[in-house]
């Protein structure tokens, strides 16, 4: 081994690990993990939500199928075409890790991920009104 070989990083050694799988029509398919998707395709998927806004149902489904071809590359085009919009969205959510996100809105302790400090008046700290 030469000094030059020591500088070589073998990216093939970081081949994608077995991840999530989906089953459709009796066949099992591997779903790529987002960290194993090439950057150009990943940017396309990360922009999916904004790209889908304002589009008609047919356009949304067409775009969703394009994303599915990236996430599940071994699935044939005919099989992709048999997926429903709900199935496509579910696979995308699972692949992106969105299925574990808590519901937005009044479902949690706060509607904001950032909490503000309490005001001095509410904590009895300096500047609080004595109420006398």
C-alpha positions in Angstrom: 0.0 0.0 0.0 1.4 3.4 -1.0 1.0 6.6 0.9 -1.4 7.7 -1.8 -3.7 4.7 -1.1 -4.1 5.9 2.5 -5.8 9.0 1.2 -8.4 6.9 -0.7 -11.8 6.7 0.9 -13.7 3.8 -0.5 -17.3 5.0 -0.7 -18.5 1.6 -1.9 -17.8 0.4 1.7 -20.7 2.7 2.7 -23.3 1.0 0.6 -26.8 1.5 1.7 -27.9 -0.5 4.7 -31.1 -2.5 4.5 -33.9 -0.1 5.5 -37.6 0.1 5.3 -39.5 -2.2 3.0 -43.0 -1.9 1.5 -45.2 -4.8 0.3 -47.5 -4.2 -2.6 -49.4 -6.9 -4.6 -47.5 -9.7 -2.8 -44.0 -8.4 -3.6 -41.6 -6.7 -1.2 -39.6 -3.6 -2.2 -36.8 -1.8 -0.4 -37.3 1.9 0.3 -34.2 4.0 0.1 -33.2 5.9 3.2 -32.8 9.6 2.5 -29.1 9.5 3.4 -28.6 7.1 0.5 -30.3 9.1 -2.2 -28.1 11.1 -4.6 -28.1 14.8 -3.8 -30.0 15.9 -7.0 -32.8 13.4 -6.4 -32.9 14.3 -2.7 -33.3 18.0 -3.4 -36.2 17.1 -5.7 -37.9 15.1 -2.9 -37.2 17.7 -0.2 -39.0 20.3 -2.4 -41.9 18.0 -3.0 -44.3 19.7 -0.5 -43.9 23.1 -2.1 -43.9 21.7 -5.6 -47.2 19.9 -5.0 -49.0 23.0 -3.7 -51.5 24.4 -6.1 -51.2 21.5 -8.5 -54.2 19.5 -9.7 -54.7 15.9 -8.6 -53.3 14.5 -11.9 -50.1 16.6 -11.6 -49.7 15.7 -7.9 -50.0 12.0 -8.7 -47.6 12.3 -11.6 -45.0 14.1 -9.4 -45.6 11.6 -6.6 -44.9 8.7 -8.9 -41.6 10.4 -9.9 -40.7 10.7 -6.3 -41.6 7.0 -5.7 -39.3 5.9 -8.6 -36.5 7.6 -6.6 -37.5 6.2 -3.3 -38.3 2.6 -4.5 -36.1 2.2 -7.7 -36.7 -1.5 -8.1 -40.5 -1.0 -8.5 -41.6 -1.3 -12.1 -43.5 1.5 -13.8 -46.6 -0.6 -14.2 -46.6 -1.3 -10.4 -46.0 2.4 -9.7 -49.0 3.2 -11.8 -51.2 1.0 -9.7 -50.5 2.9 -6.5 -53.1 5.2 -5.0 -52.3 8.8 -4.0 -52.7 7.8 -0.4 -50.2 5.0 -0.8 -47.7 7.3 -2.5 -48.0 9.9 0.3 -47.6 7.3 3.0 -44.4 5.9 1.5 -43.0 9.4 1.1 -43.9 10.3 4.7 -42.3 7.1 6.0 -39.2 7.5 3.9 -38.7 11.1 5.0 -39.4 10.2 8.7 -42.5 12.4 8.7 -44.7 9.7 10.1 -43.4 10.3 13.6 -43.9 14.1 13.6 -46.6 15.0 16.2 -49.8 16.6 14.9 -49.6 20.3 14.2 -52.0 22.7 15.8 -53.7 22.5 19.2 -52.7 18.9 19.6 -49.6 19.5 21.7 -48.5 21.6 24.6 -47.6 24.5 22.3 -48.3 25.5 18.7 -44.7 26.8 18.5 -41.5 24.8 18.7 -39.9 27.8 20.5 -41.0 28.7 23.9 -40.8 32.2 25.2 -39.6 33.0 28.7 -42.3 34.0 31.2 -42.8 37.7 31.8 -41.4 39.0 35.1 -45.0 40.0 36.1 -46.2 36.4 35.8 -43.3 35.0 37.8 -43.2 37.5 40.6 -39.6 38.5 39.6 -38.1 42.1 39.5 -40.5 44.6 38.1 -43.6 42.6 39.1 -46.4 44.6 40.4 -46.8 44.3 44.1 -50.6 44.5 43.9 -50.7 46.8 46.9 
